[in-house]
Amino acid sequence: MAILVSSCGSSDIVVTSDLGEKLIIKKSAVTVGKWTSAEAKKELSENMNKRYNECSSEGYLDANVCWEIWGAGVTEERTKNKVLADFVSKDLYFAMVTYRGISVDLNGKKTADSKYTTIYCVPKKYTQEQKNLLVEVARYSNAVDMGKQSDNSILTAAENQLCDAYR
């Protein structure tokens, strides 16, 4: 699939497929924010509380034992929390881009997305090590979704353009 990416004079993003379908993202329908260490701290705290509460609510074990078991618990959970804690300690952030697109079909019919979509972009200024950490955070975080960055859809092309423009 061939994809043509262009932008209108007003910095809108327009992506056209090889068949002539378009996805337009108007600059006025884009907001940019940050997913920071504060959000990561909140998620880390929620993860810890959830695991502890699940263990202690079953009533078979003392609360202190639950904490010890949880602390030495599932490797995936420990890795997730370590990655989030590392992110918090380095005070990094994701550029959080929220947008609503307009699809144009082959007959020229325009359809606006019914809801906004949020994507998370790694800022360009970060070192490769920092970028790698953010990719790991995205892997383990329930909140961060970096999407599919390597498929050939017009949606992916548009989201990559949004990240290039706003990170």
Long-range contacts (C-beta under 8 A, 24 or more apart in sequence): 1-152, 1-153, 3-152, 3-154, 3-157, 5-157, 5-158, 5-161, 7-161, 11-165, 13-158, 13-161, 13-162, 13-165, 15-154, 15-157, 15-158, 15-161, 16-154, 17-154, 19-106, 20-106, 21-103, 21-104, 21-105, 21-106, 21-154, 22-103, 22-104, 22-154, 23-101, 23-102, 23-103, 23-104, 23-154, 23-155, 23-158, 24-101, 24-102, 24-103, 24-104, 24-110, 25-99, 25-100, 25-101, 25-102, 25-158, 25-161, 25-162, 26-102, 29-99, 29-100, 29-101, 29-116, 30-97, 30-98, 30-99, 30-162, 30-166, 31-97, 31-98, 31-99, 32-95, 32-96, 32-97, 32-98, 32-166, 33-95, 33-96, 33-98, 34-93, 34-94, 34-95, 34-96, 35-93, 35-94, 35-96, 35-120, 35-143, 35-144, 36-91, 36-93, 37-87, 37-88, 37-90, 37-91, 37-92, 37-93, 39-143, 40-84, 40-87, 40-88, 40-137, 40-141, 41-88, 43-84, 43-141, 43-142, 43-143, 44-81, 44-84, 44-85, 44-88, 47-77, 47-80, 47-81, 47-84, 48-81, 51-77, 79-140, 80-140, 83-133, 83-136, 83-137, 83-139, 83-140, 84-137, 84-140, 84-141, 86-133, 87-133, 87-134, 87-137, 90-130, 90-133, 92-126, 92-130, 92-133, 92-134, 93-123, 94-120, 94-121, 94-122, 94-123, 94-134, 94-137, 94-138, 94-144, 95-120, 95-121, 95-122, 95-123, 95-163, 95-166, 95-167, 96-120, 96-121, 97-121, 97-162, 97-163, 97-166, 97-167, 99-162, 101-155, 101-158, 118-145, 119-145, 119-146, 119-147, 119-159, 119-162, 119-163, 120-144, 120-145, 120-146, 121-146, 121-162, 121-163, 121-166, 121-167, 122-146, 122-163, 122-167, 123-167, 124-167
